[in-house]
Amino acid sequence: MRPKIGITSWHYLDDDERWQAILEGYPRAILEAGGLPLILPTTSTEPVIADAYLDIIDGLLLTGGADVHPSFYDQTILERCGEIDEERDRFEVELVHAARGRDVPLLGICRGLQVLNVALGGSLYQDLSYRQETDPAHQSPRDRRREPVHQIAIAEGSRLAGILGARELRVTSTHHQIIRDLAPGLTVNAVAPDGVVEGVEGTGRFLLAVHWHPERMFTHHPEQLALFRALVDAAAKSP
């Protein structure tokens, strides 16, 4: 039996209709890693819905997307904050709390790292420019989104180092928001040369998040699939 991995989706508007969307790389990576991808639509922010989803999945993948509303970390919207989807924010924060309560394996990617940090009590810089000496390479141009564009250093002894079997890696990032205050209970496991946090992890069965985009890279950089395999393997084990 393939472990069932719930993958969060996002909204977008087209011709005055609202769609639920997901990049194909996420379910493809989960399938290749041995899991069964199940897309979770953002249809309600009620905690009971988050619990109902967790009743039918074995692991959770928080995907990339729009900015997290600054009100979730006690800030007001600044000029360089980007597109926001408050409904999705509330839904995913509820998912994080429910998943942590059940110790459900969780992997966050890009926005997923930001949501995890905010849900557990951390904060963000609303734009890279609000942090001094931050390298703009974190925002890869569209034509380089599958190519490694900057280096990261991985902490020795971290779960991430064990998964990737490396202490250094080149990755592709497209985020413009970054961690400001790290949430209690999370540990930094990867940083870029400019000091920006590129990965975090926590205690429990499996709690890991990265700022780069392995779902875009794994077809040409197969070492990136190890992140999805680690989630699927953790989901396959009984709690």
KAVENLIN-V555241 format. One record per helix or strand of 3 or more residues. SS is the DSSP state (H for helix, E for strand). FROM is the first residue (numbers start at 1). LEN is the number of residues. If there is no record, write none. Layout:
BEGIN
ss	from	len
SS	FROM	LEN
SS	FROM	LEN
END
This chain:
BEGIN
ss	from	len
E	4	5
E	10	5
E	17	5
H	24	9
E	36	5
H	47	10
E	59	4
H	70	4
H	86	17
E	105	5
H	111	9
H	128	3
H	136	3
H	142	3
E	150	5
H	159	6
E	168	4
E	186	7
E	197	6
E	207	4
H	214	4
H	222	15
END
